[in-house]
Amino acid sequence: NFDRTCGHCDRCLGEVPVQKTTGKARPPVAIDSDQLAALLNEHPEALAAPRQTARFLCGLTSPRTVAAKLTRHPLFGSQAEAPFREVMHALAAYSRHPE
C-alpha cells in the first residue's frame, strides 16, 4: 500500500528519482599504440586476450589486472564511456595493423 511510509526507501525519505541520460556513448578515443604495446609486453598474463585488454580499457577489473596493479595504470578505464563492442573492434584493428 502506497499510503503508508516505511521511512527507509528513497521515496519515503523524499529523495527525487534520478533520470538516466539518453546521450549516446562516445566512440573509442585514440590510444597511444606505443604505450599499449609496452603495456601488453609488460603484462602478457593479465592482458593476453583482446577481451581482457578491452575489459581493462573499459575499466572492468579482473583478478589478474588487480593482482598486477593495473587498475592504477593511466590506460585503465580510458575507454569507459565507449561501447565495449567498439573497443573490441578497435583492438582487432590494432592487432592486425599495429602503428
C-alpha positions in Angstrom: 0.0 0.0 0.0 1.5 3.4 -1.1 -0.4 5.3 1.6 2.0 4.3 4.3 5.6 5.3 4.6 8.3 2.8 5.6 10.8 5.5 6.5 13.6 3.6 4.8 13.2 3.7 1.0 14.2 6.6 -1.3 10.6 7.5 -1.9 9.7 7.7 1.8 12.9 9.7 2.6 11.8 12.3 0.0 14.7 11.7 -2.5 14.0 12.6 -6.1 14.4 9.7 -8.6 17.4 10.1 -10.8 16.7 10.0 -14.5 19.1 8.3 -16.9 20.6 10.4 -19.6 19.7 9.4 -23.1 23.0 10.6 -24.6 24.8 8.3 -26.9 28.0 6.6 -25.8 31.1 8.1 -27.3 33.2 6.2 -29.8 36.6 4.9 -28.5 39.3 7.5 -28.3 42.7 7.1 -29.9 45.1 5.1 -27.7 48.8 5.6 -27.9 49.8 2.5 -29.7 53.4 2.5 -28.2 52.0 2.8 -24.7 49.5 0.0 -25.3 52.2 -2.2 -26.9 54.5 -1.7 -23.9 51.7 -2.5 -21.5 50.9 -5.7 -23.4 54.5 -6.7 -23.4 54.9 -6.0 -19.6 51.7 -7.9 -18.6 51.1 -10.7 -21.0 49.5 -12.8 -18.3 46.9 -10.2 -17.4 46.2 -8.9 -20.9 46.7 -12.0 -23.0 43.5 -11.9 -24.9 41.9 -9.0 -26.7 38.8 -9.4 -24.5 41.0 -9.0 -21.4 42.6 -5.9 -22.9 39.2 -4.4 -23.8 37.9 -5.0 -20.3 40.9 -3.3 -18.9 40.5 -0.3 -21.2 36.8 -0.1 -20.3 37.7 0.0 -16.6 36.4 -3.5 -15.8 38.6 -5.3 -13.3 39.7 -8.9 -13.2 41.6 -10.9 -10.7 44.7 -10.7 -12.9 44.5 -6.9 -13.5 44.1 -6.3 -9.8 47.0 -8.6 -8.9 49.2 -6.9 -11.4 48.1 -3.5 -10.0 47.0 -2.4 -13.5 44.0 -0.5 -12.1 46.4 2.3 -11.4 47.7 2.5 -15.0 46.7 5.6 -16.9 45.0 3.5 -19.7 42.8 1.7 -17.2 39.3 2.9 -17.8 40.4 5.2 -20.6 37.6 3.8 -22.8 34.9 3.7 -20.0 32.4 5.7 -22.0 32.8 3.8 -25.2 30.7 0.7 -26.1 32.6 -2.5 -25.2 31.9 -3.9 -28.7 33.6 -0.9 -30.4 36.6 -1.2 -28.1 36.9 -4.8 -29.1 36.6 -3.8 -32.8 39.3 -1.2 -32.3 41.6 -3.7 -30.7 41.1 -6.1 -33.5 42.1 -3.4 -36.0 45.1 -2.5 -33.7 46.4 -6.1 -33.6 46.1 -6.5 -37.4 47.8 -3.2 -38.1 49.9 -2.0 -35.2 51.2 1.5 -35.7 
